[in-house]
């Protein structure tokens, strides 16, 4: 089971890595892709710098990583819900291509 979950997680991460540039270009325009990538990297710095402290908090104060895994799962579910809402709104706004 762990192998299957790890494989699915790897495929999802690879897909997101490849599709991010396409989504930047589609929603923000090709000219803004560099700026969007730079701002995303800048916003990720505090998250990466604070990760060891937050992981240590869960281990030291809570006694185990169980609540941390629940938190990670909740964040992933929230992100998937937001992306699903964006996909549905985008699908409703786009018009069908007419083939003559």
Secondary structure, 3 states (H helix, E strand, C coil): CHHHHHHHHHHHHHHHHHHHHHHHHHHHCHHHHHHHHHHHHHHHHHHHHHHHHHHHHHHHHHCCCHHHHHHHHHHHHHHHHHHHHHHHHHHHHCCCCCCC
